Amino acid sequence: MKKFINSLRNFLIDFKSNWNTPPKGRYMSYKEIASLSGGGIGVRFVVYCISQMMLSTSNTLIGNTIGIDPTALYIIYIISLLSSFPLTALRARMIDNTRSMKGKYRPYLITMGIPTVILGAAFIWMPYEGMSLFMKCAVVLAFNICFQFFYNFYFDAYDSLINVLSPNSIERSDVLSIRSVIENLSPSIVNIVFPLLAKLITGENTLYDLKIFRILFPPMLFFGFLISVIVYVNTEEKIVRAKTHFIKVRFFDALKAVAKNKYFWIISLAGWIGFLEGAFGNIMQWMYNYQGACSAGQYAIITAIAGNASFWPNLVAPFLIRKYGKKKILIATNILNIGLIAFMLPVVKMTGKPNIIWFLLACNFINTFISALGHLLTPSINADIRDYQQYISGERIDGMFAAVGLIGNVITMFTGLLLPFIYERSGLNRNVAISLGYDGSNVYDVLYDSNYFINICTVLIFASIIGAALNVIPYFFFDFTEAKQKGVMKVLKIRAMFEDYGNGSYTRESVAETLEIINDARTYYKKTPEDIKSSPKSERMRIKSDNEQIEIAKFVMDELGRFGTPEGIAELEYAKRIASAGLGGFLNTEIPTMADVKNMPNNTKEEKHRRKIVIEHIKDIRDAEKTARKFFPNGIKEIDATVLESLFEKETKAESELLNLSKEMKNAKEEGRTDKIADINQKIQSLRKEKTRIKADIKKAETDYSNYRRAAKPYLDAIKTIKQAENYGRLDEIETLCNA
């Protein structure tokens, strides 16, 4: 007991001292973690409501309640999906080019959250009862096109925020576990009270009455948004890159960069080919609503228990990740899912027997528990993939992943047809509904018939088994381990510090941190990994840690020594040749042709890499020539980036002044100073106009500078490579500086 009290006291002391400042080796304070998680409760209220309004081939609000049959539902789903292409591209461009003192994602929690909530409230109050099928489809589609932009932007801003709150993968996983535990309170609460309130509102055991949604959803939306503002107020984004680094992302450049990220394709492929895994998702709700398997009170308990299944994995996930790593967990959970879904088959076939829904609950609970463990890793893995993207391309282009993900939407357009086809062929159609004595206006009435219910659910379970089996295959090829992610982040820190040092904008803290990374790498670089399995249990933790440090050390030392390898020497020689030709002559520099590339050796890993680099150089020169002809017909002229930096400083200053004036305005209103209010208001209006002018100047300057960077890319890359080699050669100088 004494030991427990001491541990609790130490925790409380640590919690208090790190409420506003992160613990050593971490990046997020407890206040940030609490705000992200607590505000997430509000976000999840919004997500719960809007996700039920989003078009999908298995949507029960749109299908069962509003009354749009599966075929019509699929058609408007496809149209909505097509509308997402330009909207997602616009969203990606906005995110990647956001440069605000408020951050990359945080501003959109407000600017996209407000229209999302208003649209959600309006959607549910549309008079669907008096509409024809065509009008229902038109209205639902119109709202969903708006949701594609505003809601997806809002949710993506919250979900992706963890990517930039910490560069530490383990910390991100820990915080995601805490966030999931807390934020899932909202769907847990809703799952408990929704059936009870539905019974109170309608007097029947039904979940498919519009009155239920009209009464419950608007308060949930507005209340949820207000809570989510906590995330905006109390978090701070942290991206590892040089202070002087400027980025203006061109859509197709970012697209090509992300296309080279193999880990993105592995994770995406798992989702694309495993799309059927969730086909069984509505069965338990159907069993209650159409087969009367239990009372409203019992169903409230059932949904509470089912929703609680995703809570427990959050408690064990951080420990499992540390022990087994993300890859092993993903493979294990997906394999287990195959068997767990199959267990539902005999249960569904006993529909109609007393208490059978409780057996279905047991299957759902275990399946959800296992699935949640795998799904919990998704945000953390996505963050790791973006770290890797910055490592291979030099740019942080998070938003563009959503744009490349549009390829998945194209695939979904075709795979999404399969579920309505399964519904139709298994008996969920108008002809069967009419044959059973219904008017055919709502094909889901077929589910009241126990024989058709069992037949349809059996088919859906088989489809889910196939989806789960396909889903696991790509994960066997995912090898971006936790150690690799740590190595990548240390390399990014090294690059950022050396770039800042070369530009004279470094800090002694960043230099000290980088030197510590390098010294640790020197200690472990020449060591040989030990075999863990053959070692005593008492030594395994130490050996695992040492082996990880050895792997990280290789990343660090390979980066520092990259210009001493044959490939690095060749890269530096090419850079010097391009740079010596100057901005006006680099396009005329003689470089290998594609015909020459075909004759290059392509057997070893090094030879393939060298060949790949030459191909990229050729493509860069060709793209530069096209851009130069279009925007610089009289020759490429240098554009000074300091003009942009000056404009950004002005914008930041204007934002800061507006914030101060807002505070002054609040105080003046509290004091009743009408004369002061008018003066402050005039200053605010003037400052807003100035900020608008600055934004226009920034937009023009960014476009000009972006065109210049595209036209001069081979030359600018060459200068950057030479500077990087020179900066890496100044390591002794930097060490002397730090020790002075």
SVG drawing of the C-alpha trace seen along z (x, -y; Angstrom):
<svg xmlns="http://www.w3.org/2000/svg" viewBox="-49 -58 86 81">
<polyline fill="none" stroke="black" stroke-width="0.4" points="0.0,0.0 2.8,-2.3 4.5,-1.6 1.2,-2.5 0.8,-5.7 4.4,-6.7 3.9,-5.9 0.7,-7.9 2.4,-10.9 5.3,-10.8 2.8,-10.7 0.9,-13.7 4.1,-15.6 5.2,-14.7 1.8,-15.6 1.8,-19.0 5.4,-19.9 4.7,-18.9 1.3,-20.3 2.5,-23.2 5.9,-21.9 6.6,-18.4 8.5,-15.8 12.1,-15.2 12.4,-13.5 8.8,-14.3 7.1,-17.1 3.6,-17.3 2.7,-18.7 -0.1,-17.1 -2.2,-20.1 -1.9,-19.5 -2.7,-15.8 -5.7,-16.6 -7.0,-19.2 -6.6,-17.0 -8.4,-14.2 -11.1,-16.2 -11.8,-18.3 -11.9,-15.0 -15.1,-14.1 -16.8,-17.1 -15.3,-16.1 -16.6,-12.6 -20.1,-13.9 -19.9,-15.8 -18.4,-12.8 -21.1,-10.5 -23.8,-12.6 -22.3,-13.6 -20.9,-10.1 -24.5,-8.9 -25.4,-11.5 -22.4,-10.6 -23.3,-8.5 -22.3,-4.9 -23.8,-1.7 -24.7,-0.5 -25.9,-3.8 -29.0,-3.1 -30.1,-6.7 -30.2,-7.4 -31.3,-3.9 -33.7,-2.6 -34.9,-5.9 -35.1,-8.4 -36.0,-5.5 -33.5,-5.5 -33.1,-2.0 -29.6,-0.4 -29.4,-1.0 -30.3,-4.7 -28.1,-5.0 -25.2,-3.6 -25.8,-6.0 -25.8,-9.2 -22.9,-7.7 -20.8,-7.5 -21.7,-11.1 -20.7,-12.3 -17.5,-10.4 -16.7,-12.0 -17.3,-15.4 -14.7,-14.6 -11.9,-14.6 -11.5,-18.3 -12.6,-19.1 -9.9,-16.8 -7.3,-18.2 -8.2,-21.7 -8.1,-20.6 -4.7,-19.0 -3.3,-22.2 -4.7,-24.4 -3.2,-22.2 0.2,-21.9 0.4,-25.6 -1.0,-26.8 1.5,-29.1 -0.1,-30.5 1.1,-31.3 -1.9,-29.1 -0.4,-26.1 -1.1,-23.7 -4.3,-22.0 -5.6,-23.9 -7.2,-26.9 -9.5,-24.5 -11.0,-23.1 -12.9,-26.4 -13.3,-27.5 -14.5,-24.1 -16.3,-23.1 -18.8,-25.9 -20.2,-25.2 -20.1,-21.4 -22.4,-21.8 -24.8,-24.1 -25.0,-21.7 -25.6,-18.8 -28.5,-20.5 -30.1,-21.5 -29.7,-18.0 -31.7,-16.3 -34.5,-18.9 -35.2,-18.6 -38.9,-17.5 -38.0,-14.1 -41.5,-12.7 -43.1,-14.8 -40.4,-14.3 -40.3,-11.9 -37.4,-9.5 -35.7,-11.8 -35.9,-14.8 -34.7,-12.8 -31.6,-11.7 -31.0,-15.3 -31.2,-16.8 -29.0,-14.1 -26.5,-14.4 -26.3,-18.2 -25.6,-18.0 -23.0,-15.3 -21.1,-17.3 -20.8,-20.0 -19.8,-17.4 -17.1,-16.2 -15.3,-19.5 -16.3,-20.9 -16.8,-17.8 -13.9,-15.9 -11.7,-19.0 -12.8,-19.4 -12.3,-15.7 -9.0,-15.4 -7.7,-18.5 -8.4,-16.9 -7.4,-13.4 -4.1,-14.5 -3.2,-17.0 -1.3,-14.3 1.1,-14.1 2.5,-17.5 2.1,-17.7 5.1,-15.3 7.8,-13.8 8.2,-10.9 6.4,-7.8 6.1,-6.2 4.7,-9.4 2.2,-9.7 1.0,-6.1 0.8,-6.8 -1.2,-10.0 -3.5,-8.3 -4.3,-5.6 -5.2,-8.2 -7.1,-10.2 -9.1,-7.2 -10.0,-6.2 -11.3,-9.7 -12.9,-10.8 -14.8,-7.5 -16.9,-8.5 -19.2,-10.4 -20.1,-7.5 -20.4,-5.3 -22.8,-7.7 -24.8,-8.0 -25.0,-4.2 -26.4,-3.8 -29.0,-6.6 -30.0,-6.6 -32.2,-3.5 -33.9,-4.6 -34.5,-8.2 -35.7,-6.7 -38.3,-4.6 -39.3,-7.7 -39.7,-9.8 -41.6,-7.3 -43.1,-4.9 -41.8,-2.0 -38.7,0.2 -37.3,-1.5 -34.2,-3.4 -35.3,-4.4 -37.7,-7.4 -36.6,-10.9 -38.2,-12.4 -35.4,-10.7 -32.6,-12.3 -34.3,-15.7 -34.6,-16.0 -31.2,-14.5 -28.7,-15.4 -28.8,-19.3 -27.9,-19.6 -25.2,-17.0 -23.7,-18.8 -23.6,-22.3 -22.5,-20.9 -19.8,-18.8 -18.4,-21.7 -18.2,-23.9 -16.2,-21.3 -13.9,-20.7 -12.7,-24.3 -10.5,-23.2 -8.3,-21.4 -7.8,-24.6 -7.0,-26.8 -4.6,-24.5 -2.4,-22.7 0.7,-23.7 2.0,-22.2 5.7,-21.2 7.2,-20.3 10.9,-19.3 12.4,-21.4 14.8,-24.3 13.5,-27.7 14.5,-29.2 12.9,-26.4 10.2,-27.7 7.6,-25.5 5.1,-26.2 3.7,-22.9 2.7,-22.4 0.0,-19.8 1.6,-17.5 5.0,-17.8 3.6,-16.7 1.6,-14.0 4.8,-12.6 6.6,-12.7 3.9,-10.8 3.7,-8.3 7.2,-7.2 6.3,-6.4 6.0,-2.6 4.5,-2.5 1.7,-4.7 0.8,-2.2 1.0,0.8 -1.4,-0.7 -3.7,-2.0 -3.8,1.3 -4.9,3.1 -7.9,0.9 -8.7,1.1 -8.7,4.9 -10.3,5.5 -13.3,3.2 -15.8,6.0 -14.5,6.7 -17.1,4.4 -20.1,5.9 -21.5,7.5 -21.6,4.2 -25.4,3.6 -26.5,7.1 -26.9,6.6 -28.9,3.4 -31.1,5.1 -31.7,8.0 -33.1,5.6 -35.0,3.3 -36.5,5.9 -36.5,9.2 -37.5,7.8 -34.7,9.7 -34.8,7.6 -36.4,4.7 -35.2,1.0 -33.7,1.2 -31.8,4.4 -30.6,3.0 -29.3,-0.1 -27.2,2.3 -26.1,4.3 -24.9,1.2 -23.2,-0.1 -21.3,3.2 -20.5,3.4 -19.2,-0.2 -17.1,0.5 -15.2,3.2 -13.1,0.5 -12.1,-1.0 -10.0,1.8 -7.5,2.0 -6.5,-1.6 -5.2,-0.5 -2.9,2.2 -1.9,0.8 1.1,-1.2 2.6,1.8 2.0,4.1 3.5,1.6 6.6,1.4 6.9,5.2 5.9,6.4 5.8,3.4 3.0,2.2 3.6,4.7 3.1,7.8 0.0,6.4 -1.6,5.5 -1.0,9.0 -2.1,10.8 -5.3,8.7 -6.3,9.1 -5.8,12.9 -7.8,13.2 -10.6,11.2 -11.1,13.9 -12.0,16.5 -14.0,14.2 -16.2,13.1 -16.8,16.7 -18.1,17.4 -21.1,15.2 -22.4,17.7 -24.0,20.2 -25.3,17.4 -27.2,15.7 -28.7,19.0 -30.4,19.2 -32.2,15.9 -35.6,16.0 -34.5,18.0 -34.6,16.4 -31.6,14.2 -29.7,15.0 -28.8,11.4 -26.6,11.7 -24.5,14.4 -24.2,12.1 -23.1,9.4 -20.3,11.7 -19.1,12.2 -19.2,8.5 -17.5,7.6 -14.5,9.8 -14.3,8.8 -14.5,5.1 -11.9,5.6 -9.4,7.1 -10.3,4.7 -9.9,1.7 -6.4,2.8 -5.4,2.7 -7.4,-0.4 -5.8,-2.3 -2.5,-2.0 -3.8,-3.6 -3.2,-7.3 0.2,-6.5 1.2,-4.6 -0.1,-7.4 2.1,-9.8 5.1,-7.6 4.5,-7.4 4.5,-11.2 7.8,-11.3 9.2,-8.9 7.8,-11.1 9.7,-14.1 12.8,-12.0 12.8,-10.9 11.5,-14.1 12.7,-16.8 9.2,-18.3 6.4,-17.9 3.4,-17.4 0.8,-15.8 -2.3,-17.1 -1.2,-15.6 -1.7,-12.1 -5.4,-12.7 -5.1,-13.8 -3.2,-10.7 -5.8,-8.7 -8.3,-9.8 -7.0,-6.8 -8.6,-4.7 -11.9,-6.6 -11.7,-5.5 -11.2,-1.9 -14.1,-2.3 -16.4,-3.4 -16.2,0.0 -15.8,2.1 -18.6,0.2 -21.0,1.6 -20.4,5.1 -22.2,4.5 -25.5,3.2 -25.2,6.1 -24.9,8.5 -27.9,6.9 -30.0,7.1 -29.0,10.7 -29.6,12.0 -33.2,10.6 -33.0,7.0 -34.9,5.6 -38.3,4.1 -39.7,7.2 -39.2,9.4 -40.6,6.6 -43.8,6.5 -44.0,10.3 -44.0,10.3 -46.9,7.9 -45.1,4.6 -45.6,1.6 -42.0,1.6 -41.3,-2.0 -38.6,-0.8 -36.8,2.4 -35.4,2.9 -38.9,4.1 -37.7,7.4 -35.6,7.8 -38.8,8.3 -39.0,11.8 -36.8,14.2 -35.8,16.4 -34.7,13.5 -33.0,11.9 -30.9,15.1 -30.1,15.5 -29.0,11.8 -26.9,11.8 -25.2,15.1 -24.1,13.7 -22.8,10.5 -20.8,12.5 -19.1,14.6 -18.3,11.3 -16.7,10.0 -14.6,13.1 -13.2,12.6 -12.6,9.0 -10.7,9.7 -8.5,12.4 -7.6,9.9 -6.9,7.1 -4.1,8.8 -1.9,9.6 -0.3,6.2 0.8,5.8 3.4,8.6 5.4,6.1 5.3,3.2 8.8,3.0 8.9,-0.6 9.8,0.4 9.8,-1.9 13.6,-1.9 13.5,-3.1 11.1,-5.9 13.4,-7.1 16.3,-7.0 14.4,-9.0 13.4,-11.7 17.0,-12.0 18.2,-12.5 15.5,-15.2 16.7,-17.0 20.3,-16.8 19.4,-18.2 17.3,-21.0 20.1,-22.0 22.8,-22.0 20.6,-24.0 19.9,-26.5 23.6,-26.7 24.6,-27.3 22.0,-30.2 23.1,-31.6 19.7,-31.0 20.6,-28.2 20.1,-28.0 22.6,-26.6 19.8,-24.2 19.3,-22.7 23.1,-22.4 23.5,-20.7 20.6,-18.3 22.0,-17.4 25.5,-16.8 24.0,-14.5 22.4,-12.5 25.7,-12.3 27.7,-11.2 25.2,-8.5 25.4,-7.3 29.2,-7.2 29.0,-5.0 26.7,-2.4 27.7,-2.6 30.4,0.1 28.6,2.5 27.1,5.7 23.5,6.5 23.0,9.3 20.6,12.3 17.7,11.6 16.2,15.1 19.3,16.9 20.0,14.4 19.0,14.7 15.6,13.0 17.2,10.6 19.3,9.2 16.7,9.1 15.4,5.5 18.9,4.1 19.8,6.0 16.6,4.9 17.4,1.3 21.0,1.6 20.0,3.2 17.6,0.4 20.3,-2.2 22.6,-0.3 19.9,-0.5 19.4,-4.2 23.1,-4.9 23.3,-3.5 20.7,-6.0 22.6,-8.9 26.1,-7.9 25.0,-7.1 23.5,-10.5 26.6,-12.3 28.8,-10.2 26.6,-10.2 29.0,-12.5 31.8,-10.0 30.1,-7.1 30.4,-6.5 26.8,-7.6 27.3,-10.7 30.5,-11.7 28.7,-11.3 25.8,-13.4 28.1,-16.1 30.1,-16.2 26.8,-16.6 25.7,-19.3 29.0,-21.2 28.7,-20.9 25.1,-22.3 26.0,-25.1 29.1,-26.2 27.0,-26.7 25.0,-29.3 21.3,-30.1 21.5,-31.2 23.4,-28.2 22.5,-25.1 19.8,-24.1 22.5,-23.8 24.7,-21.5 25.4,-18.2 23.8,-15.4 23.1,-11.7 20.1,-10.9 17.5,-8.2 19.4,-6.2 22.5,-6.4 20.5,-5.3 19.5,-2.1 23.2,-1.2 23.9,-1.8 24.5,1.3 21.4,2.3 22.3,5.4 23.3,4.3 21.3,2.2 23.8,-0.6 23.7,-0.5 19.9,-0.6 20.0,-3.6 22.5,-5.4 20.4,-4.7 17.3,-6.0 19.1,-9.2 20.2,-9.9 16.6,-9.4 15.4,-11.9 18.0,-14.4 16.9,-14.1 13.2,-14.5 14.0,-17.6 15.9,-19.2 13.0,-18.5 10.4,-19.9 12.7,-23.0 12.9,-23.6 9.1,-23.5 8.6,-25.9 11.3,-28.3 9.8,-28.5 6.4,-29.3 7.2,-31.8 10.8,-33.0 11.0,-33.2 13.8,-35.8 15.8,-33.7 15.4,-32.7 15.8,-35.5 16.5,-35.0 13.7,-35.8 14.7,-36.7 13.0,-34.6 13.5,-37.3 10.6,-39.2 8.3,-36.4 9.9,-36.1 9.3,-39.8 5.6,-39.4 5.2,-36.5 6.6,-38.5 4.1,-41.3 1.3,-38.8 2.3,-37.3 2.7,-40.8 -0.8,-41.8 -2.3,-38.6 -0.6,-39.3 -1.9,-42.9 -5.4,-41.7 -5.3,-39.2 -4.2,-42.0 -6.9,-44.3 -9.5,-41.6 -8.4,-41.3 -8.6,-45.1 -12.1,-45.1 -13.2,-42.5 -11.9,-44.6 -13.4,-47.8 -16.9,-46.1 -16.6,-44.8 -15.8,-48.3 -18.5,-49.9 -16.0,-52.3 -18.0,-53.2 -15.4,-55.7 -12.6,-53.2 -14.7,-50.5 -15.2,-52.7 -11.5,-53.5 -10.5,-49.8 -13.1,-48.8 -11.6,-51.3 -8.1,-49.9 -9.4,-46.4 -11.1,-47.3 -8.0,-49.0 -5.7,-46.1 -8.0,-43.6 -7.8,-45.5 -4.0,-45.6 -4.0,-41.9 -6.1,-41.3 -3.5,-43.3 -0.7,-41.4 -2.4,-38.1 -2.8,-39.2 0.9,-40.2 1.9,-36.8 -0.3,-34.9 1.4,-36.7 4.9,-36.4 4.3,-32.7 3.2,-32.1 6.2,-33.9 8.6,-32.2 7.0,-28.8 7.4,-29.2 11.0,-30.3 11.7,-27.3 10.2,-24.9 12.2,-26.5 15.4,-26.6 14.9,-23.4 18.0,-21.5 20.2,-24.6 18.7,-25.2 18.9,-21.5 22.6,-21.6 23.3,-24.6 21.5,-22.9 23.5,-19.7 26.8,-21.6 25.8,-23.6 24.7,-20.5 28.1,-18.8 29.9,-21.9 27.8,-22.1 28.4,-18.5 32.1,-19.2 31.8,-21.8 31.0,-19.4 34.3,-20.0 33.6,-23.7 30.1,-23.1 31.4,-20.9 34.0,-23.5 31.2,-26.1 29.1,-24.0 31.9,-23.3 33.0,-26.9"/>
</svg>
